[in-house]
Amino acid sequence: MAITARTRNVLIGAGVCVLGLYVGSLVVGKIHHATTLHTVAEESAVPDVAIIMPHHAKSKVELTLPGTIDAWYRAPIYPQVSGYVKMWYKDYGATVHKGDVLAEINAPALDAQYAQAKADLDAVTAKYHLAVVTANRWRAMGQSQSVSGQSVSVAEANEQAAEAKMQAAQRNVDHFEALEKFKTIVAPFDGVVTSRSISVGDYVNNGGGELSATGAASELFTVADTHKLRLFISVPEIFSYILQDGLQAEVSVPQYAGQTFKATYLTTSRGYDLNTRTAVAEFTMDNDQQKLWPGTFASVSLKAHNTAANQLDVPTGTLVFQEKGMQVVVVDDHNHAHYHNVKIGRMADSSTEIDAGLNATDHIINNPPADLLENDVVHVVSPARGYNESGWQESGDED
């Protein structure tokens, strides 16, 4: 059936209308998409920030530091003679008193030298006695003018030389007598044997203990006096002012969970380690029940009066260092960001004291964006739960 001209025109018109609607929908979609992108871009250009408020520093300084517990006295014992271990008598953990025998060393070479020294003493002693008799005879003949004065002087000089040789030989014997006593290893004080590094038959070296493959010397025994203990901690430079007489510490150790021990400040190194900027502080601890052992790791809690209690504290993450110095970013009532110069005091890992340049009512951006500029508009939001657990007051509206 032939299509009339009117029908053709109607179909063409309908197609044009459909095409126009399709084109129009595409144009409207692109316009909507562009508008949405523009809106998102504008919103993205305004950074989301979390706001906190500074607070006054606490009246008490509280910090927890790692420490090491050591014995009141600790003596590594080395041999003074070379030989083989004849027997040892005290093992790990043995309680000893001053003078108790720990081990004996068999030193035949030393015994031979000692015998030789005594024989040498006997020989020079006999020669001395002969020189004395000879000198006395020459002196008697000198009084009767039967010999020259020079001969008498020679005899007296020989007597003095013989006496000097006898005294030298006696000192040599004394030396070996002292070494003979070192064949017996004894405890230097009352304490506990914390280390034994020898066995029967081991060869030990004069002054160096048993030699390892690298030539390093090790001690035979270690004896520790643990009736009292010393506690050592490294105190950061900014907190070293708390190290004063009367300072008490609470000590926790892994083997006694939930139990604390008291420690009293004794002294400090009065100098800082250049690598860590810390000073070594020494505390004393009573250990009458022998519950604590030397070498124990300790968690040490210190509390002291804060000399800067009236200053403001802010999280260290709020600080920005630029060409103008240390700054913080404060948000005004119109949500505009402004950089304020501040003078900082003591700085810790989590918080920093502000000496000047900040008010307690200022709203500070925590961890400000790196690209934030002066007078930029910001969007104040409340951070996710757990973002700030440091105790600073947060301010802001939900996004």
Secondary structure, DSSP 8 states (H G I E B T S, - for coil): ----HHHHHHHHHHHHHHHHHHHHHHHHHHHHHHHHHHHHHHHHHS-EEEEEE-EE--SEEEEEEEEEEEEEEEEEE--SS-EEEEEE---TT-EE-TT-EEEEEE-HHHHHHHHHHHHHHHHHHHHHHHHHHHHHHHHHHHHTTSS-HHHHHHHHHHHHHHHHHHHHHHHHHHHHHHHHHTTEEE-SSSEEEEEE---TT-EEBTTTBEE-TTS-EE-SEEEEEEEEEEEEEEEEGGGGGG--TT-EEEEE-TTSTT-EEEEEEEEE-SS--TTT-EEEEEEEEE-TT--S-TT-EEEEEEEEE-TTTTSEEEEGGG-EEETTEEEEEEE-TTSBEEEEE-EEEEE-SSEEEEEES--TT--EEES--TT--TT-B-EEE---TTS--S--EEE-B--
